[in-house]
């Protein structure tokens, strides 16, 4: 898991949107959400 996931919620990098994208990006391969 990316270190950004452990960042404080106050951090712009750890925004809810970014967190959702991290799930797609965990395998170091960008997979765009099909939703």
Secondary structure, 3 states (H helix, E strand, C coil): CCHHHHCCCCCHHHCHHHHHHHHHHCCCCCCCCCC
